[in-house]
Amino acid sequence: MLPLAERRFVAVYLQPALDAGAASSGAPELTLTGSDFDVADQNGERASVVPTNLAYSIVMNGVAGTFSYDGNCVKTAAADGSGGGVCLSDIPLMGELGLGHPALTVVHEDGGWYVSLVGTFADWTRTLSDNTARLKAEGKLDDPAWLQQQLPSGMSPLAPAGL
């Protein structure tokens, strides 16, 4: 659940669009089947938590599937046997950018802890910006060989740019 301010934002600005989309395409049924977190850092009413087990089952348009994250690997599976996964440890660049073990920002409110999407996005953006600037200053981002070593085999550092 979101903190009060973020719940209000969603209710006023996003929920009407979400409801319209759900009515036209059929809203997915999402069920949390596992959730374990380690506290990475706590400062008063705010903390960072790292998921160590996050699992959902989902049914969308009559198709069932699962999603899981164990703190390193994301895995998906559909009822038909299709699916796949990726592990952050297979992408060294994620660690270099400070996102090797992404944490969620939570805030304490009304006796409980709530995931702050805005806080999480802000923290990830700050971490990404700080580490990108560091890597640029070190000259690593200008070194194609270093970049290639940071990506899984077969992935080009130029692929996202369409080059």
C-alpha positions in Angstrom: 0.0 0.0 0.0 1.1 3.5 -0.7 1.5 6.4 1.8 -1.5 8.6 2.2 -0.3 11.4 -0.1 0.6 9.0 -2.9 -2.8 7.1 -2.4 -4.6 10.5 -2.9 -2.6 11.3 -6.0 -3.4 7.9 -7.5 -7.1 8.2 -6.5 -7.5 11.7 -8.0 -5.3 11.5 -11.1 -4.5 7.9 -12.0 -7.5 5.8 -10.9 -9.9 7.2 -13.5 -7.5 6.2 -16.3 -6.8 2.9 -14.7 -10.5 2.1 -14.4 -11.1 3.1 -18.0 -8.3 0.8 -19.2 -9.4 -2.1 -17.0 -13.0 -1.8 -18.3 -11.8 -2.0 -21.9 -9.1 -4.7 -21.6 -10.1 -6.6 -18.5 -8.2 -5.9 -15.3 -5.5 -8.4 -14.3 -6.1 -10.4 -11.1 -2.9 -10.0 -9.1 -2.3 -12.1 -5.9 0.7 -11.6 -3.7 2.1 -15.1 -2.9 5.3 -14.2 -1.1 7.0 -11.1 0.4 10.2 -11.0 2.5 12.4 -8.0 2.9 15.7 -7.1 4.5 16.1 -3.6 6.0 19.1 -2.0 4.3 18.9 1.3 6.0 16.6 3.1 8.4 16.5 6.7 9.4 13.6 7.6 11.6 10.3 7.4 9.7 12.0 6.3 6.4 13.8 3.1 5.5 15.2 1.3 2.5 14.2 -2.4 2.2 15.6 -5.0 -0.2 13.2 -7.7 -1.4 14.5 -11.2 -0.8 11.4 -12.9 -1.9 8.7 -11.2 -3.8 6.2 -13.4 -5.7 2.9 -12.8 -7.4 0.4 -14.9 -9.4 -1.4 -13.1 -12.1 -4.3 -13.9 -14.4 -4.8 -11.6 -17.4 -7.2 -12.1 -20.2 -7.7 -15.7 -19.0 -4.0 -16.5 -19.0 -2.4 -17.4 -15.7 1.2 -16.8 -14.8 3.7 -16.1 -12.0 6.3 -13.5 -11.3 9.0 -13.8 -8.7 12.1 -11.9 -7.5 14.6 -13.4 -5.0 16.8 -10.3 -4.5 18.9 -11.2 -7.6 16.8 -13.0 -10.2 13.5 -12.1 -11.8 11.6 -15.1 -13.1 8.3 -15.3 -15.0 6.3 -18.4 -15.9 3.0 -18.8 -17.8 0.6 -21.8 -17.4 1.6 -22.9 -20.9 5.2 -23.4 -19.7 6.6 -20.3 -21.4 8.6 -17.8 -19.3 12.1 -16.8 -18.6 14.2 -14.7 -16.3 17.2 -12.5 -15.8 19.6 -12.2 -12.8 21.1 -8.8 -11.9 24.4 -10.5 -11.1 24.6 -11.4 -14.8 24.6 -7.7 -15.6 27.7 -6.1 -13.8 26.7 -2.7 -15.0 23.7 -2.8 -12.7 26.1 -3.1 -9.7 28.4 -0.3 -11.1 25.3 1.9 -11.4 24.3 1.1 -7.8 21.3 -0.9 -8.7 22.7 -4.4 -8.2 20.4 -4.9 -5.2 17.6 -2.4 -5.7 15.9 -1.2 -2.6 12.4 0.1 -2.1 11.9 3.2 0.0 9.3 2.8 2.7 7.8 5.4 5.1 6.3 4.9 8.5 2.8 6.2 8.7 -0.2 5.4 11.0 1.6 2.5 12.7 2.6 0.7 9.5 5.2 0.9 6.8 4.2 1.8 3.2 6.2 1.6 0.0 6.7 5.1 -1.4 6.9 4.9 -5.2 7.9 8.6 -5.4 10.6 8.0 -2.8 11.8 4.9 -4.5 12.0 6.6 -7.9 13.8 9.6 -6.4 16.3 7.4 -4.6 17.0 5.2 -7.7 17.4 8.4 -9.8 19.9 9.9 -7.4 21.8 6.6 -7.2 21.8 6.2 -10.9 22.9 9.9 -11.5 25.7 9.8 -8.9 27.1 6.6 -10.3 26.8 7.6 -13.9 28.7 10.8 -13.2 31.4 8.8 -11.3 31.7 6.3 -14.2 31.9 9.2 -16.7 34.6 10.9 -14.6 36.6 7.7 -14.5 36.4 7.4 -18.3 34.6 4.1 -18.2 31.5 5.2 -20.1 33.8 6.2 -23.0 35.4 2.8 -23.1 33.5 0.4 -25.4 35.5 -2.6 -24.2 34.7 -1.9 -20.5 31.0 -1.4 -21.4 30.8 -4.7 -23.3 32.3 -6.5 -20.2 29.5 -5.0 -18.1 26.7 -6.5 -20.2 25.5 -10.1 -20.7 27.1 -11.9 -23.7 25.4 -11.0 -26.9 24.1 -7.7 -25.8 25.6 -4.6 -27.4 26.1 -1.3 -25.4 24.9 0.5 -28.5 21.6 -1.6 -28.8 19.5 0.8 -26.8 20.5 3.7 -29.0 19.5 1.7 -32.1 23.1 1.8 -33.4 
